[in-house]
Amino acid sequence: MERDKQHFRHILLFYYRKGKNAVQAGKKLTDVYGEGVLTVRQCQNWCVKFRSGDFDVEDAPRSGRPVEADKDVIKALVNANRRITTHEIGLRNRFFLELLPDNTTINSEVYCHQLDKQNDALQQKRSELINRKDVVFHQDNARPHTSLVTRQKLLQLGWDTMPHPPYSPDLAPSDYYLFRSLQNVLDGKTFTSNEEVKNHLDQFFASKDQKFYVRGIMLLPERWQKVLDQNGQYIIQ
């Protein structure tokens, strides 16, 4: 089994040297050997090592593989850029965030452009979801989100869009969970430039691990039930 893993890593290294990125190299492997040879995350981790100049495809003897694998990636990032900060390492795990330029209003065109960027981020960080067509997308009923142009874009992307009742920010995880946490962080803060705002937001999102976002999503069924129990009344807290 270990020899097979090393064989696949040698092939991954070959495609890396041919200029392929982790997703492209991983697809080459699965096309020949089938699904489950190397996950996208594993391909990304090994390509990070290769970029740092470490081309050893053997596993060093260690215990606690999942934790050590993360340490390998962090070590490779540091080797590739000695000036990288812990904040920057944290941002590598951020999925998608965009701040609009001044005086820019969200409309269907802008929103569809953001959806394309989000899809690009999915292909880079969660390509296994794209390949399986397992993207479940949740948004509220703001006009740019429900326009014909946007609905056509979502159909084009092949995303499964969750239904959302109108005028229900209490059922949007971004509103009842993420923004509430952000509001607590911003309370009492004063900024003098857009750059200060961006840096503060970067720090906020970098400080949140995967469990934080999972909890926000997993609270959604509980809130659905509360709405049913209260005969559709708005949830205050």
Secondary structure, DSSP 8 states (H G I E B T S, - for coil): -HHHHHHHHHHHHHHHHTT--HHHHHHHHHHHH-TTSS-HHHHHHHHHHHHTT----S----S-HHHHHHHHHHHHHHHH-TT--HHHHHHTT--------TT----HHHHHHHHHHHHHHHHHH-HHHHHHT--EE-----HHHHSHHHHHHHHHHT-EE----TT-GGG-HIIIIIHHHHHHHHTT---SSHHHHHHHHHHHHHT--HHHHHHHHHTHHHHHHHHHHTTT-----
